[in-house]
Amino acid sequence: MSVTLDEQNKLTLRIAAWGAVSLMSAAGAAGSPHKAATEGSIALTSATGLVGHVLAKAPKGLNVKSTAALADQVLPALTAAMTLLREQAPAEADNFRRTVIVAIEAATRPQKGEASPTMAEMARKITEALDVASATPGAATPDSSLAMPPAGQDRPELQKLIQEMVDSGFVGVTLRVHDERGEWVGSAGVRELGQSEKPPANGHFRIGSNTKTFTATVVLQLVAEGEIGLDTAVDDYLPEFGLDRRITVRMLLQHTSGVFNFTGDHYPEYVPGIVYQGREWVENRFRTYQPEELVRLALSKPARFEPGTGWSYSNTNYVLARLLVEKVTGRSLGEETQRLILGPLGLSGTVVPDTSTDVPEPHAHAYYRYEEDGQEKVADVTRQNPSWISTGGDMISTTQDLHTFISALVGGRLLPAELLAEMCTPYPEIGYGLGVFVQDAPGGGTVITHNGGITGHAALMYSTPDGGRTLTASLNYVDDAALSMGEAFQKATQRLVEEVFGGGETL
């Protein structure tokens, strides 16, 4: 459907969106209103489609003499904007709503701790104004919680699947699907053991090895900038480790270096690495590891095979990739990820934590089961120092951000075509490219994916090669040294992928 927006329509959209950020900034003035406005504005200007084109220009004439006067202009503009877009382009209306929600979440994020009551009330009013135009006459206004965007369509088969996942032992599951039918978001289970609240639909969670896809993308972007050579010896950049000169940057990203995995590896007998399980890990989960420490531990063990002659998944490869980025740029991996990915895409819910122990609110809780003096205990391990895994799996994100990232990546918005092709060319018989798995889809075709798990949190991230259909999910559960949820995780993942990418033939 064609969309016609005159200058007054465009101004209405700008006042609504930018004004929402201004209201959150004013309501949070006890914190840092300038920083709040900046964070929210970045999220607005990174929007895509018609909305992004319109919001790239700030409005003129907003009355900011008082919060009340500002609200008198902005709240009606929000309702008018949604009504306008609903009439002309429902998909753009959903895009606009999501953009505003992300922007005010970003504006709130710089404040430490929970949002103030004033900010929470302002967020409620903004969301209510967005939803009034969407509500069916006579129906209740949608829940104004910022954590739960509206579902794009009714998908009972997806809700049934995530409920079955909870029934199989997961504490909570949140699923987000984008396809030709629009967007669907649903959750099942609970956010926290002993409570009844569901996991937040766009809550933060540790994404484990999905971190590798972000890191590989940063490295390849630096290849595109001419800072790194994909087939250059890593020893040229990191001579301090005395690496085998045959190990190239490509081998790190594709796990063909043969370097020992610092979390433990097989020769074929198991050889342990750092402690990351059991009571000892629970009691020491706030310890800080330096990335160089993890690499030197790995290099103290024999190589699995000659460089380039085999494939073995090793977290060490990606810690070396981190150190490579930091050596070449003189900046932290977090700074480079912000410059090259998070900023351009407006991924305000994604964090490179380094040694920070917290997961931003809202979030579901992660748990770990262990034995102490013959007694089984369960610890809440949501807070931990992720430096023990480093770039092997330390990042935090949301299902919305993972969708935006993977669709932008495979859609060609982050890498030149030739490097994206390199990324998606898999190692024979393994299906691993450069930071992504390339797998056959159940219904034919291909999916680009990477999943991850880290002590009670897990992430799913799948996309068709054109980015047109994606599946992202967060899981929270009770982990243990036996990885007892592993089989349930694999079965549940397979069923979700079959439903979303295979047309549900197996159901």
Legacy VTK file of the C-alpha trace (Angstrom):
# vtk DataFile Version 3.0
C-alpha trace
ASCII
DATASET POLYDATA
POINTS 507 float
0.000 0.000 0.000
1.378 3.435 -0.912
1.997 5.944 1.842
1.453 9.671 1.376
2.804 11.969 4.058
2.710 15.715 3.637
4.977 17.993 5.650
2.407 18.316 8.446
2.139 14.494 8.723
5.925 14.226 8.920
6.043 16.924 11.585
3.441 15.019 13.602
5.607 11.878 13.510
8.699 13.834 14.514
6.975 15.621 17.391
5.547 12.306 18.594
8.808 10.347 18.494
11.354 12.983 19.456
8.914 14.418 21.976
8.585 11.019 23.679
12.341 10.980 24.220
12.225 14.571 25.483
9.494 13.652 27.966
11.555 10.756 29.320
14.574 13.020 29.558
12.592 15.676 31.444
11.061 13.086 33.758
14.513 11.719 34.574
16.127 15.088 35.181
17.534 13.910 38.522
19.865 11.692 36.502
21.430 12.967 33.268
18.754 14.442 30.991
21.248 15.348 28.275
22.628 11.812 28.133
19.108 10.358 28.230
18.070 12.531 25.295
21.214 11.577 23.374
20.727 7.845 23.897
17.078 8.022 22.874
17.806 10.179 19.838
20.401 7.700 18.577
17.757 4.977 18.715
15.329 7.150 16.747
17.752 8.053 13.978
18.738 4.396 13.507
15.144 3.398 12.642
14.548 1.769 9.279
11.969 2.148 6.518
9.628 5.103 6.150
9.853 5.833 9.861
13.636 6.070 9.744
13.492 8.444 6.780
11.067 10.768 8.548
12.703 10.662 11.985
16.187 11.370 10.627
15.239 15.048 10.956
14.400 16.522 14.362
11.159 18.547 14.741
11.025 22.298 15.119
8.967 24.262 17.584
8.621 21.811 20.476
7.579 23.696 23.602
10.005 22.600 26.301
9.268 25.305 28.894
7.696 22.701 31.170
7.156 18.955 31.182
3.389 19.468 31.310
3.415 21.777 28.277
5.596 19.310 26.408
3.256 16.432 27.264
0.276 18.448 26.008
1.918 18.525 22.573
3.508 15.113 22.468
0.872 12.718 23.795
-1.828 13.755 21.269
0.832 13.646 18.533
1.639 10.042 19.470
-1.993 9.019 19.101
-2.341 10.996 15.863
0.826 9.428 14.441
-0.376 5.911 15.153
-3.825 6.638 13.685
-2.250 8.101 10.550
0.057 5.134 10.013
-2.596 2.534 10.878
-4.790 3.971 8.148
-2.080 4.107 5.483
0.486 1.422 6.352
-0.095 -0.914 9.333
3.414 -2.366 9.078
4.878 1.131 9.397
2.631 1.736 12.407
4.143 -1.295 14.129
7.615 -0.116 13.129
6.894 3.350 14.539
5.595 1.944 17.817
8.629 -0.324 18.249
10.969 2.547 17.401
9.448 4.831 20.023
9.499 2.062 22.655
13.168 1.304 21.939
13.981 5.013 22.056
12.390 5.626 25.445
14.001 2.447 26.802
17.329 3.820 25.581
16.560 7.162 27.225
15.859 5.332 30.493
18.928 3.092 30.380
21.542 5.632 31.494
19.769 6.003 34.832
21.237 3.696 37.464
18.987 1.117 39.067
15.244 1.026 38.556
13.467 3.839 36.707
12.059 6.511 39.010
8.290 6.542 39.628
8.092 9.712 37.513
9.830 8.037 34.577
7.737 4.897 34.943
4.539 6.976 34.896
5.721 8.928 31.863
6.575 5.687 30.072
3.070 4.409 30.872
1.467 7.538 29.386
3.578 7.346 26.229
2.825 3.674 25.680
-0.862 4.237 26.374
-0.932 7.011 23.754
0.685 4.651 21.250
-1.817 1.914 22.011
-5.040 3.929 22.059
-5.061 4.197 18.282
-4.491 0.450 18.013
-7.191 -0.670 20.412
-10.394 -2.211 19.084
-13.440 -0.091 20.045
-14.829 -1.397 23.315
-11.747 -3.489 24.044
-9.316 -2.965 26.882
-6.225 -0.873 26.197
-3.168 -3.111 25.737
-0.831 -3.594 28.675
1.458 -0.591 28.809
4.509 -2.541 29.989
7.555 -1.544 27.975
8.750 -5.132 28.177
5.921 -6.526 26.025
5.483 -5.206 22.468
2.209 -6.179 20.793
2.036 -9.405 18.797
1.728 -8.915 15.049
-0.606 -11.867 14.603
-2.111 -14.819 16.425
0.272 -17.787 16.304
-1.079 -20.430 18.703
1.300 -23.050 17.288
4.302 -20.978 18.415
2.829 -20.334 21.861
2.177 -24.065 22.178
5.807 -24.865 21.352
7.327 -22.492 23.878
4.909 -23.746 26.541
6.077 -27.281 25.763
9.656 -26.081 26.258
8.743 -24.840 29.724
6.969 -28.117 30.430
10.199 -29.950 29.494
12.100 -28.162 32.253
13.010 -24.619 31.199
12.170 -21.872 33.681
11.132 -19.401 30.979
11.204 -18.854 27.225
10.666 -15.778 25.054
10.342 -16.131 21.295
10.339 -13.477 18.564
9.544 -14.369 14.937
9.625 -12.040 11.926
8.270 -13.420 8.654
5.877 -12.623 5.810
3.012 -12.609 8.330
4.614 -9.852 10.379
6.088 -10.006 13.875
5.083 -12.386 16.656
6.370 -12.150 20.212
5.429 -14.523 23.003
6.694 -15.838 26.315
6.008 -18.778 28.608
7.133 -19.865 32.043
8.373 -17.413 34.647
10.930 -14.684 34.986
12.094 -15.899 38.397
11.707 -19.136 40.348
8.967 -18.907 42.941
7.280 -15.991 41.160
4.427 -15.852 38.644
5.533 -13.040 36.325
6.386 -14.155 32.779
9.805 -13.454 31.255
9.906 -9.959 29.724
9.322 -10.155 25.983
12.264 -7.900 25.203
14.286 -8.510 28.339
18.063 -8.633 28.532
19.890 -11.959 28.736
23.362 -13.399 28.292
23.679 -14.620 24.697
26.670 -16.959 25.108
28.348 -17.935 21.862
26.193 -15.608 19.764
28.938 -13.220 20.895
31.134 -14.903 18.283
28.961 -13.639 15.423
29.304 -10.051 16.670
33.064 -10.467 17.101
33.542 -12.050 13.677
31.573 -9.177 12.146
33.838 -6.605 13.814
36.947 -8.410 12.562
35.568 -8.582 9.021
34.624 -4.904 9.142
38.247 -4.142 10.037
39.283 -6.337 7.118
37.059 -4.166 4.924
38.741 -1.053 6.363
42.163 -2.495 5.488
43.265 -2.768 9.125
43.421 -6.587 9.205
44.313 -9.197 6.597
41.972 -12.189 6.611
44.725 -14.589 5.526
47.536 -12.886 7.440
49.335 -14.781 10.200
47.906 -13.865 13.611
51.479 -13.866 14.909
52.097 -10.713 12.852
49.602 -8.880 15.066
50.132 -10.711 18.383
53.806 -11.773 18.436
53.842 -11.907 22.244
52.105 -15.307 22.261
54.498 -17.133 19.941
51.634 -18.589 17.896
52.233 -21.072 15.107
52.947 -18.901 12.059
50.538 -20.966 9.994
47.521 -19.764 12.024
45.677 -17.043 10.105
42.904 -14.664 11.087
40.504 -16.716 8.978
41.375 -19.835 11.005
40.453 -18.085 14.255
37.039 -17.117 12.936
36.376 -20.570 11.450
37.788 -22.668 14.334
40.434 -24.333 12.156
43.502 -23.112 14.080
43.794 -26.266 16.212
44.354 -24.188 19.380
43.177 -25.812 22.647
39.824 -24.656 24.017
40.501 -23.042 27.415
37.158 -24.302 28.793
38.276 -27.910 28.173
38.967 -30.035 25.119
39.207 -33.612 23.831
42.264 -35.438 22.430
39.987 -37.637 22.262
40.141 -38.001 26.061
38.882 -34.947 27.918
41.468 -32.439 29.149
40.068 -29.816 31.565
40.648 -26.085 31.263
39.523 -23.312 33.596
36.925 -24.036 36.273
33.484 -22.981 35.050
31.230 -25.586 36.656
30.310 -26.977 40.054
30.449 -25.510 43.521
33.926 -24.068 42.994
32.714 -21.960 40.083
29.580 -20.803 41.939
31.666 -19.627 44.872
34.208 -17.885 42.635
31.932 -16.607 39.877
32.911 -12.979 40.490
36.617 -13.636 39.842
38.221 -11.620 37.038
40.180 -13.380 34.300
42.350 -11.428 31.893
41.960 -12.491 28.234
45.727 -12.969 27.987
45.495 -15.386 30.930
42.958 -17.530 29.086
45.070 -17.578 25.923
48.250 -18.557 27.756
46.415 -21.376 29.524
45.255 -22.672 26.134
48.702 -22.386 24.590
50.197 -24.384 27.463
48.312 -27.414 26.074
49.194 -29.304 22.875
47.419 -28.231 19.708
44.473 -30.378 18.603
45.800 -30.619 15.026
48.018 -28.847 12.524
46.610 -25.393 11.606
44.105 -25.571 8.769
43.900 -29.382 8.707
40.773 -29.852 10.841
37.907 -28.184 12.662
37.358 -27.916 16.427
35.198 -25.402 18.264
37.473 -23.405 20.552
36.603 -20.339 22.620
40.312 -19.472 22.555
40.031 -18.512 18.880
37.636 -15.709 19.710
39.607 -14.410 22.686
42.555 -14.152 20.289
40.247 -12.330 17.860
39.382 -9.866 20.631
43.043 -9.221 21.409
43.729 -8.831 17.703
41.040 -6.148 17.361
42.325 -4.316 20.417
45.951 -4.446 19.261
45.179 -3.193 15.750
42.766 -0.406 16.739
44.131 0.664 20.104
40.554 0.531 21.417
38.609 -2.067 23.389
36.468 -4.609 21.595
33.459 -3.013 23.268
34.315 0.378 21.768
34.810 -1.104 18.306
31.566 -3.076 18.565
29.762 0.130 19.502
31.345 2.022 16.599
30.782 -0.597 13.939
27.575 -2.407 14.971
25.667 -1.207 18.024
25.669 2.490 17.173
24.817 2.204 13.463
22.005 -0.285 14.159
20.699 1.414 17.305
21.135 -1.721 19.418
20.523 0.014 22.735
19.805 -3.260 24.558
23.113 -4.927 23.670
26.094 -4.808 26.026
29.742 -5.885 25.831
30.178 -6.363 29.589
33.931 -7.084 29.951
34.065 -7.665 33.745
30.718 -6.076 34.687
28.581 -8.518 36.699
25.078 -7.140 36.123
22.392 -7.823 33.519
20.338 -4.666 32.782
16.674 -4.633 33.740
14.327 -6.028 32.744
15.672 -9.575 32.690
14.789 -13.155 33.545
16.935 -14.967 36.094
19.514 -17.684 35.434
20.223 -20.551 37.833
22.844 -23.204 38.538
22.412 -26.513 40.394
25.333 -28.034 42.303
26.069 -30.310 45.232
27.466 -29.248 48.581
28.083 -31.726 51.417
25.720 -34.212 49.794
22.972 -31.621 49.491
21.633 -30.300 46.168
21.613 -26.515 46.002
20.362 -24.056 43.380
22.012 -20.655 43.101
20.805 -17.593 41.222
23.782 -16.880 38.921
22.241 -14.045 36.911
24.995 -11.845 38.331
28.440 -13.170 37.499
31.740 -11.920 36.116
31.717 -13.171 32.503
35.443 -12.609 32.000
35.879 -16.382 32.482
34.432 -16.879 28.981
35.442 -13.474 27.566
34.713 -13.118 23.841
33.837 -16.792 23.685
30.379 -15.812 24.965
30.136 -12.820 27.304
27.694 -10.440 25.581
24.189 -9.436 26.689
21.361 -8.587 24.295
17.599 -8.782 23.662
15.529 -10.749 21.170
14.721 -7.508 19.316
18.386 -6.542 19.036
19.367 -10.027 17.869
16.680 -9.829 15.168
17.897 -6.406 14.056
21.525 -7.560 14.047
21.169 -10.830 12.140
18.761 -9.378 9.554
21.092 -6.401 8.974
24.136 -8.672 8.786
22.821 -11.132 6.226
21.006 -8.317 4.428
24.351 -6.704 3.586
24.147 -3.635 5.827
27.286 -4.404 7.831
29.723 -6.089 5.430
30.684 -5.716 1.764
29.189 -8.466 -0.403
32.496 -10.289 -0.881
33.191 -10.498 2.855
29.620 -11.519 3.657
30.073 -14.323 1.114
33.281 -15.370 2.896
31.454 -15.333 6.219
28.689 -17.572 4.902
30.972 -20.088 3.157
31.032 -23.094 5.511
33.877 -25.450 6.340
33.152 -28.750 4.522
30.932 -31.216 6.435
30.787 -28.941 9.492
28.656 -26.059 8.234
30.602 -23.349 10.089
31.563 -20.206 8.213
33.255 -17.236 9.873
31.308 -16.769 13.094
28.075 -18.325 11.809
26.672 -21.765 11.107
25.245 -22.307 7.624
22.593 -25.022 7.797
19.967 -26.617 5.587
16.472 -25.360 6.428
13.779 -28.001 7.114
11.613 -26.685 4.287
14.502 -26.397 1.833
16.997 -23.594 1.399
19.441 -22.356 4.006
19.460 -20.687 7.407
22.272 -18.588 8.855
22.499 -19.101 12.599
24.436 -19.135 15.831
23.104 -20.203 19.202
24.653 -19.777 22.623
24.365 -20.714 26.264
26.056 -19.571 29.476
25.104 -20.921 32.920
21.339 -20.572 32.959
20.815 -18.238 30.000
20.646 -19.246 26.332
20.000 -17.563 22.995
18.701 -18.643 19.599
19.358 -16.611 16.446
18.286 -17.780 12.963
17.703 -16.030 9.654
17.087 -16.800 6.023
20.001 -15.595 3.846
18.073 -12.474 2.808
17.106 -11.537 6.372
13.416 -11.718 5.487
12.561 -14.362 8.071
14.156 -14.527 11.508
13.761 -16.403 14.761
15.350 -15.101 17.954
14.720 -16.428 21.445
15.913 -16.184 25.025
15.776 -19.017 27.540
16.377 -19.071 31.264
16.817 -22.355 33.111
18.576 -24.262 35.880
21.992 -25.297 34.562
24.336 -27.883 36.072
27.662 -29.609 35.432
25.898 -32.496 33.684
24.281 -30.085 31.198
21.054 -31.937 31.878
18.986 -29.449 29.851
21.112 -30.053 26.761
18.929 -32.706 25.160
15.734 -30.738 25.810
17.424 -27.662 24.341
18.344 -29.466 21.131
14.893 -31.013 20.669
13.069 -27.776 21.373
15.315 -25.810 19.034
14.746 -28.309 16.241
10.972 -28.078 16.625
11.016 -24.282 16.599
13.165 -24.182 13.477
10.924 -26.728 11.760
7.862 -24.650 12.565
9.284 -21.288 11.491
11.473 -22.313 8.549
9.848 -25.560 7.476
6.172 -24.645 7.500
5.432 -26.823 10.526
5.319 -30.085 8.569
6.320 -32.098 11.631
3.557 -30.792 13.874
LINES 1 508
507 0 1 2 3 4 5 6 7 8 9 10 11 12 13 14 15 16 17 18 19 20 21 22 23 24 25 26 27 28 29 30 31 32 33 34 35 36 37 38 39 40 41 42 43 44 45 46 47 48 49 50 51 52 53 54 55 56 57 58 59 60 61 62 63 64 65 66 67 68 69 70 71 72 73 74 75 76 77 78 79 80 81 82 83 84 85 86 87 88 89 90 91 92 93 94 95 96 97 98 99 100 101 102 103 104 105 106 107 108 109 110 111 112 113 114 115 116 117 118 119 120 121 122 123 124 125 126 127 128 129 130 131 132 133 134 135 136 137 138 139 140 141 142 143 144 145 146 147 148 149 150 151 152 153 154 155 156 157 158 159 160 161 162 163 164 165 166 167 168 169 170 171 172 173 174 175 176 177 178 179 180 181 182 183 184 185 186 187 188 189 190 191 192 193 194 195 196 197 198 199 200 201 202 203 204 205 206 207 208 209 210 211 212 213 214 215 216 217 218 219 220 221 222 223 224 225 226 227 228 229 230 231 232 233 234 235 236 237 238 239 240 241 242 243 244 245 246 247 248 249 250 251 252 253 254 255 256 257 258 259 260 261 262 263 264 265 266 267 268 269 270 271 272 273 274 275 276 277 278 279 280 281 282 283 284 285 286 287 288 289 290 291 292 293 294 295 296 297 298 299 300 301 302 303 304 305 306 307 308 309 310 311 312 313 314 315 316 317 318 319 320 321 322 323 324 325 326 327 328 329 330 331 332 333 334 335 336 337 338 339 340 341 342 343 344 345 346 347 348 349 350 351 352 353 354 355 356 357 358 359 360 361 362 363 364 365 366 367 368 369 370 371 372 373 374 375 376 377 378 379 380 381 382 383 384 385 386 387 388 389 390 391 392 393 394 395 396 397 398 399 400 401 402 403 404 405 406 407 408 409 410 411 412 413 414 415 416 417 418 419 420 421 422 423 424 425 426 427 428 429 430 431 432 433 434 435 436 437 438 439 440 441 442 443 444 445 446 447 448 449 450 451 452 453 454 455 456 457 458 459 460 461 462 463 464 465 466 467 468 469 470 471 472 473 474 475 476 477 478 479 480 481 482 483 484 485 486 487 488 489 490 491 492 493 494 495 496 497 498 499 500 501 502 503 504 505 506
